[in-house]
Amino acid sequence: MTLIKSISGIRGTIGGQTGTNLTPIDAVLFASAYGTFLKQRTPNKRLKVVIGRDARISGPMIHELVMQTLVGLGIDIIDLGLSTTPTVEVAVPMEQADGGIILTASHNPKQWNALKLLNEKGEFISGAEGQLLLALVENGSFDFAEVDDLGIITKNDAYMDIHIDEVLELPLVDVEAVKSKKFKVVVDGVNSSGGIIIPKLLQEMGVEVVKLYCDPTGHFPHNPEPLKEHLGDISRKVVEEGADFGIVVDPDVDRLAFITEEGDMFGEEYTLVAVADYVLSRTPGNTVSNMSSSRALRDITEKHGGSYQASAVGEVNVVELMKATHTIIGGEGNGGIIYPELHYGRDALVGVALFLSHLAHQDKKVSTLRNELPSYFMSKNKIELTPQIDVDAVLKTLEDRYAHEQITTIDGVKIDFPTEWVHLRKSNTEPIIRIYTEAPTQAAADELAQRFVSELSVIAGI
């Protein structure tokens, strides 16, 4: 059982001992710190916070604990109920709120939950703000409101529809072109809120929808991370139904993956690449992704005359660099599309709508579209950590060992070889070292990954 406190929020497994898991006490403590952080930032103001959750089983419990804690601090709540991460991000500025919380552990299995924390722009709080909040958690002393000053909860279940409307109004979303193609699409909503909002969006665009695991019970039918090894059911379903492609989202709908008409993975790394190809062909400009993302985005960007840069891993880091470089589109190689025309947050709805528009204009099969993109292959691995391992020392040893290669150390260690690369970093959300590699062939990427798994294991004494 695990509890991870970081600058981006708190994430843990439900049940167990206080302070080592995400128990009700821990949820209240972190909500108290967040509310106090907001009050310190804007004193003498009646504050408002937007809250939504995914469909995981512990959601209603954590939802009530967090809301009522903020009410106790004298903060008003706009309760979206069952929602998505990007929907809450869209709602915060629309409501002129002072912050937002999404209750979701994203791609983690059902025993996990988390508090993702937003600022008044509907964007994740910064690293510096996260440090202030962690200090409040450690202090553990909070000043709650008197009875006449308690917060008020206002329920608003309209925002998923509002979010869809905002996506459909984007200039590059060509609803009429999509309707004319009469696409048929299978949707795997992993029994969370994506099973509600993605089919609604598709139906508004004239797409025939085949639903798979779209009942928001929170009982995930497979591991909710949208990776190939978890998606056998939808791969078969796409072929059985004769569908044009398949759509897979994670429980909070900020990650997006596609399945081709042949039942093959489009590749979550290529979600952003394909959408960027469409966007840049109509609005040329710069792009950003994180250091663990494919070189293919760089190639596509340069094809359209733009400039590509890589940030440290983490959505807040991607967004910061996107703003600094006036980026047209960016995101992460885990299927996260960030399109500033709507908002600075990973948004599967935006990705779906832009991809459909691209597909309609290209008039090609999804497999053909994928084959025409720059071809790289990735391998994603990890090593479980023990408390005794000095991870920083392990990574420094590798850095020194490969000092003759191109090294980047803004986030772990990335080693760029002439035709391939490896990125090694501590996870922000799990007690592991992530090992990402990319090469011109899958065999080369896998071989490079195993080489570094072995080297890390020897250095760490695992």
Protein Blocks (a to p, Z undefined) as FASTA:
>chain_A
ZZdddfkbccddeehjehiaccfklmmmmmmmmmmmmmmmmghiacdddddddfbfklmm
mmmmmmmmmmmnopacddekjadfklmmmmmmmnopabdcdddehjacfkbccdddddfk
opacdfklmmmmmmmmmnopacdddfklcccddddfklmmmmmmmmmmpmklcfklmmmn
opacdddehhpaklmmmmmmmmmnopacddehiacnhpafbdfbdcfklmmmmmmmmmmn
opabdcdddfkopaccdddfkopafbjklmmmmmmmmmmmmmgcdddddfkbcfklmmmm
mmnopacddddedjklmmmmmmmnopabgcdfeopacdfklogcddfklmmmmmmmmmmm
nopafklmmmmpccdddddddddddfklcfklmmmmmmmmmmmpccdfkgojadddfkbc
cdddddfkbccdddddddfbfklmmmmmmmmmmmmmmmnoZZ
